[in-house]
């Protein structure tokens, strides 16, 4: 395929007339390198603006899944995926938690996209932790530890690997068909037998409205059903940061606390629900959520977390001893009046953490594992003047002051705030 021929594919996408046959050309051109970045970027922007119908999105998913060859034999029994949000460190807890109850978990994760953090970036804040693994290493670690979380291998849906990186720097992250096809291509290529989808809803998610999130979940469930995979979806709240911590090492520390039974209430509730549904998809005998709570209470889940960290090269002793080191706290956001926290804009908080260095503004940017924001004020909390609403962890006073101003603008105080559950809906295929 000549690179110039790809202009026809771009033109059809720009005019809203993309067809399933074009998706094979996209996947092959991305995987082989025959189509240059600038043409793929143009195609991504056209799709972000015009969209893809369901048959074409299905075709894109299947073409990307096949771009690395036949599906792998999945070493785990259940997988999960979150569409991403601010402070979403769920995998760090549910993966070892589910594994501690006898259900192996093998998961391919990604790096940060836009204002949302990446699971791999969080894990790499643990000294020595390795995410770049060969397939044989992945199988060995699952056998030894019952859980592995690794970067996408070069032969696993390579077309998606290239498009995924381009989406982050072309403002095409929040396109529904691109999100669905990217997530499910990796799941199909990796051979995931059962998949729990955590679809975030709210200002800090790629899907801000419930209707959009429901549409995304249904598209992914349709893809799973077409491929013969078991799948369910939870629509979960992302209208404020999840838990308190936003930033890589800060989030690992919060995951550690949660595995020791000391996590934030909203995050712990989500962990219990997600892990419970993962166990149910794996035909766990007994009450899944009761088993999950017991594993958090008795230390079983934390011990499996340490075993997993060690199996992937991480320094177990560091996490046994206490929290990971973070940047110094250089600023605090304080309440200026009494009242109830009515809103914590997760998008602003995520962008503040991004500017501190916790994420990437451009492809290839380094990530500082120690910086970030801890938002102590949750919607519904009553505060008094001078109460600390958030803490900024930065390398310099100047960076801290800039982030403080953004976070201060993210938190609103009023007379009252309505309650909002962490899990909004549960969808099945």
Helices and strands as residue ranges (DSSP letters): G 3-5, H 6-14, H 20-32, H 37-50, H 54-65, G 66-68, E 79-82, H 90-100, E 105-109, H 119-123, H 135-145, E 147-151, H 158-169, H 176-189, E 194-201, H 210-226, E 230-237, E 245-246, H 248-259, H 265-281, H 288-297, H 300-311, H 316-321, E 329-334, E 339-344, H 346-353, I 354-358, E 372-375, E 382-383, E 388-393, H 397-410, E 411-414, E 423-428
